[in-house]
Amino acid sequence: MTIFIFLLAGLAEIGGGYLIWLWLREGKPLYFGLSGAIALALYGVIATFQSFPSFGRVYAAYGGVFIILSVLWGWGIDKQTPDKYDWIGAGICLIGVAVMLLPSRQ
């Protein structure tokens, strides 16, 4: 369930940001921006469903997950093929997320 919530929140955050980007940077209609704003608001709600007790830690972990999802979004949606440095950076972020979330703490 944790991974599902990370992915759902990531899609809302990245998708919302992308829709606003299209509206402001590429001249798409206003409803792109409004849809993006709604998606970003949903991201804020979805993220609260995580079971981790620490706001700072879970949001830091979201940052790492979102970096990976952003690379995949750019590849799949923007058709920008990631290079080896994109993949290395995403891998480093994934390791960072694992270090932050996987150890049991008291």
C-alpha positions in Angstrom: 0.0 0.0 0.0 2.9 2.4 0.8 4.3 2.1 -2.8 0.8 2.6 -4.3 0.3 5.8 -2.3 3.8 7.0 -3.3 3.0 6.3 -7.0 -0.5 7.9 -6.8 0.8 11.0 -5.1 3.7 11.2 -7.5 1.3 11.1 -10.5 -0.9 13.8 -9.0 2.1 16.0 -8.2 4.0 15.6 -11.5 0.9 15.5 -13.6 -0.4 18.7 -11.9 2.8 20.5 -12.4 3.0 19.3 -16.0 -0.5 20.6 -16.7 0.4 24.0 -15.2 3.6 24.0 -17.3 1.6 23.3 -20.5 -0.8 26.2 -19.6 1.8 28.8 -18.7 4.8 27.8 -20.9 3.1 26.3 -24.0 -0.1 28.4 -24.2 -2.6 25.7 -23.5 -6.1 26.7 -22.4 -6.8 27.8 -18.8 -8.5 24.5 -18.0 -5.1 22.9 -18.2 -3.9 25.2 -15.4 -7.1 24.6 -13.3 -6.8 20.8 -13.7 -3.2 21.0 -12.7 -4.1 23.0 -9.6 -6.7 20.4 -8.6 -4.2 17.6 -9.2 -1.7 19.4 -7.0 -4.2 19.8 -4.2 -5.1 16.1 -4.5 -1.4 15.3 -4.1 -1.4 17.2 -0.8 -4.3 15.1 0.4 -3.0 11.7 -1.0 0.4 12.1 0.7 -1.3 12.3 4.1 -2.4 8.6 3.8 1.1 7.3 4.4 1.5 5.5 7.6 4.9 7.0 8.5 4.8 9.1 11.6 7.3 11.8 10.6 6.1 14.5 8.1 9.6 15.6 7.3 10.9 12.1 6.6 8.0 11.0 4.4 8.1 14.2 2.4 11.9 13.8 1.9 11.3 10.3 0.7 8.6 11.6 -1.7 11.2 13.9 -3.2 13.4 10.9 -4.1 10.5 9.0 -5.5 9.3 12.0 -7.5 12.8 12.4 -9.0 12.5 8.8 -10.4 8.9 9.3 -11.5 9.9 12.6 -13.2 12.6 10.8 -15.2 10.1 8.2 -16.3 7.5 10.9 -17.0 9.9 12.8 -19.2 10.7 9.6 -21.1 7.1 8.4 -21.5 5.2 11.7 -21.9 7.8 14.2 -23.2 9.7 11.6 -25.2 13.0 12.7 -23.7 15.1 9.5 -23.4 17.1 9.5 -20.1 20.8 9.2 -20.4 23.1 7.2 -18.1 23.5 10.2 -15.8 19.7 10.5 -15.4 19.6 6.8 -14.4 22.5 7.0 -12.1 21.0 10.0 -10.4 17.6 8.3 -10.1 19.3 5.2 -8.6 21.2 7.3 -6.0 17.8 8.9 -5.1 16.2 5.5 -4.7 19.0 4.3 -2.5 18.5 7.5 -0.4 14.8 6.8 -0.1 15.5 3.2 1.1 18.1 4.4 3.6 15.5 6.9 5.0 12.5 4.6 5.1 13.5 1.0 5.5 15.5 0.9 8.8 13.3 0.3 11.8 13.6 3.2 14.3 12.4 3.5 17.9 
